[in-house]
Amino acid sequence: YRKGPYYAAEGDFSSAGAVSLQYANALPAGIASIGLGQNGYARMLLADSPALGDGHLLYALELAHNGGPFTVSDNYQKKNGVLRYSEGTPANGFNVTAMAYSAQWHATDQIPLRAVQSGALGRFDAIDQTDGGNSSRYSLSGAWQQSNDEVSTRINAYVIRQKLNLFSNFTYFLDNPVNGDQFNQPDRRTTTGLNASQTTTTTLLGRASDITVGVQFQNDSIANGLSSTAARQLVSTTRADHIKERSLGLYAENKTAWSDSFRTVLGVRADNFHFQVNSDNAANSGTASATKVSPKLNLVFGPFNKTEFYTSAGYGFHSNDARGTTLTVEPKTGLPAEKVPPLVRSKGVEIGVRTEAIAGLQSALSVYRLDFDSELTFAGDAGTTEAGRASRRTGFEFSNYYKPTRWLTIDADIAFAKARFRTFDLVGDRVPGSVEGVASVALAVDHLGPWFGALQLRYFGPRPLVEDNSVRSKATATLNGRVGYKFSPTLKLELEGFNLTNRRDSAIDYYYASQLKGESAPVNDIHFHPIESRSFRVTLVANF
């Protein structure tokens, strides 16, 4: 996991965060598990990686269902499969992976607080009982890597086909008092891509140095739209678009250890994006392109008594919805609209310390500042992209991983962020919905005879819902846990509990205008989606 615009190998949206997943080529043992729980929860998993030829064939199949605590069941049904053949090692070898996923669900969307306070709705009720959707994703990918003492080469390529059909209603009867405001967002896209990098170990001014160069290419062919619906039946089409989006990223990075206690990581990245939009409204069709060059710098001092200090600085970016880059007319109102830039610049700086000076304890503390040239959001119910003001986030993060004994692990994290718009406006300078304080504490127990377990407390603090900070969400806290018993090295039983204190908090909160049936005018209100009530699940896991 990485965050911030400090890494040359990470491009679009990496200022917020980037994750690199390394899938297993082989499992230590086969897995067969079945789980049952409250609210219609059921899950089955079967996975193994038998030897085949000179490699391993890994397969996994997951089937799951969940109803949730809502008045109208989520009826979430998921099918998930993986098939992977690999030979060699992560440093020298190859793999080919096929994945398939499909799901369908009913969605209980956010509801207005006023309706719950008046008793018209319960916390788990829905206003539009036909919201929901379905999705699927199928992919084929391959990776090849070869390494020796001097050169390491990695190449991977992929093709993905995914579909989404989403029905939502956030304003109820504001726009259409008769049929309601439900809207449909269909999305069909095919994605192809290639990533390649080569790292060479050499010397620079007599010092050990690694030089990495890489290329990343992705092409998306997209068909999506926005339409008004009633009970998932088409009422009218707001917009329909065919989009081609291409991106090319080139990067270079140098890691040099100048002494036993000082090393640098210098990088630069260049990205080009090209959008082509063919809209059902010719006024919103067109092309747009942009290029960003992003330098990176990391200085690391240490270790001193198992402690090192670092400072990082860099430039990054994020792309915008392609439709906003060619927009001239608002699809819903027909009024003139302002285009948004294809790419938005970000820049950040971070200072931190990492230490293992205390036996069994790993700690990291950092303070940072992250700037964006604008806060840009896509309004899915209106079909428009809105460009906001430039913003700045300053904050700190403090994480700890402590293993005081063989059987106990403690994980504790706390973070705070102050988000503000950088330009003056009478409406205020707060960034609506921006997270401020978050914290997490987890205890895990293992190697205690046949018993094992864990307990985790997660906290999300209040946050502003409007620019002037006059309306704020409440804090959200959940306590989750699990306990298990190992009957043998190959058979165990787990009991999981969620929201153990049965708190009545919100998972999300928004503030905007909506209108219910029987209301003569729109009402500005908090709209929330509750966290799930207390529930339990039991899972039997066998290894073979």
Summary of the structure (lengths in Angstrom):
residues: 544
radius of gyration: 25.6
end to end distance: 31.5
largest distance: 78.8
contacts: 1718
relative contact order: 0.11
helix: 2%
strand: 64%
